[in-house]
Amino acid sequence: MRVAVITSSDSGYAGTREDLSGPCVKEIAESFGAEVVYTNLLPDTQELLENELKKICDENLADLILTTGGTGFSMRDCMPEATIAVTERIVPGIPEAMRAYSLQFTKRAMLSRATAGIRKQTLIINLPGSPKAVRECLEYIFPELQHGIDILTGTATNCAR
């Protein structure tokens, strides 16, 4: 599985805060055997995020894009909007599962606006911005993602186990 990691953070992009979540996503993806083929850190600017997501999907650079950051209530948080704007089909079950699982650890999980969707043959999933939440969510969902990617890319044809 080819994975792209996109961090959305004004302060990270400006160099005033270290990006800890992007490297955490990369580490976890690789621990599950994925090949992280692309990483980028961008400001919370919807047009830039949309263009980046479209480029990765349209040029078939990755099977899975994992984003981190930009899913909260800040006026600058726009990753869900960027994701929705570029996707052709939504995948509500993944963020629903992440929020349900995360509620075991913090009631603030209900405040996540994360979404997921498909553009062409690439799955896009928004993850939280904190390394702790990234680890909880991604380790929970990653074991099931390979099957979805196999169906999406045509290397598997049904969901029977």
N, C-alpha and C positions, 0 to 999 in steps of 0.2 A: 504494500500500500504506500503510495506516494503522498506525503503530507506537506502542506504549506502552513506556516504559523504566522499570523498577523496580530501584532499588538497595537491597540488603539489607546494612545495616551499622549495628551498634550505635554505633560511634564517630562515624560520619558523622551519624547521627540525633541524637546528643548534641551535635554541633557541635565535637567535639574533634579531628576529622580531616576534611579536605576530601575531598569525593566527586569523584574524578578519573575514575572508570570510567563513571559514568552519562553525563556530558557526552561522553566518548569514544564510547560507544554511539550517542548522538544524532548526533554529527558523522558517524560512519561510515554510519549508516542514511540520513541526508540526502544524503551524497555518492553513494549509490546511487539517489537519487530518491525515497526513502520520505518520507512526511509524518509527523513525530513529533507525535502529537496529545496525548500525555499523558506526564508524568514524575512520579515520586514517590520519595522516600527514606524507607525504613522501617527500624525496628530488626529484628534477627534474632529475630523472634517468630512462630512458625509460624501461629498463629491470625490475626494481622494480615496476614501475607503471603497466606494462603489467602483471606481475605475480599477483599483487594485484587485478586487474580487472578480470583476469581469475579465480582466487580463488573464488571471490564473485559470479561470474556468474556460474561457473561449480559446485559449492557446493550449488547453489540456496539459497544463504544467503539473497538476496534482489531482489525485482522486478525492482528497479530503482537505478542506481548509478548516483549521481550528483557529478561531479568533479569541483573543483575550482582552478584556477591558471594554469600556464604553457601553455597558449594559445597565447602568444604574439610572438614577433620577436627576443627575446633573443636567443642566441645560445644554452642555456640550456633548453628553453621551448620545451617540447616534449610530452605534454599530447595528442594533436591530433594524433600524430604518434603512441603513445601507444594505443590509442582507436582504430584507424584504424587497427592496427596490430592484435587486438584480436576480432574484430567484424566479424560477418558472413554476416550481411546485414547493409548497411548504411541507415541513416534516415536524408536526407539533409534538409527537411522542417523545422525542429526544429531550427537548428542554423541559417538558412536563416531568419526565423521569428524573432529570437532574434536580429540579426544584423539590420534588417529593422526597428524594433521597436526602438532599441537603437540609430539609426541615428537621431531620433527626439531630442535626448539629446546631442549627441556629434558626430562629423564627424569621430572621432577616432574609432567608432564602426566598420568601414570598415576594420580596421587593425586586427580584431579578426580572429583567425584561428580555432575557436571552431568547433567541429564536433559532430555527434551523431550516434549511431549505436546499433545494437542488437547482443547479443551473447546468444544463447540458449533462455531462457525466461526472459532475463534481458535487459532492455533498459539502455544505457549509454549516458549521456549528459554532454558535457563540458561547464562549465560556466566561465565567466571572473574571474580575481583574485581580483578585488576590491569589497568591500562590497556594495558600491553604485551600481555598474554595476550588481552584483549578485542580489540585490533586484529588480532592474528594470527588468532584464531578467526573473528571476524565478517567480516573481509575475505575469508576463505577460503570461508565458507558462503553469504554473502549473494547472490552471483550466481545460485544455484540456488533460493533461497527463493521468488522471484516465481512460478515455475511451481507449486510446492506450494500457495501461497496461492491462485492461480487455480483449482486443482482443488478446494481446500477451500471456497472461496466460490462455486463453481459457474460461474465465468467461463470455464473451460476444462473439457473433458470427457475428455481422454485424455493419455497420456504420450508419444505418438508425436511425433518431432521433425520 
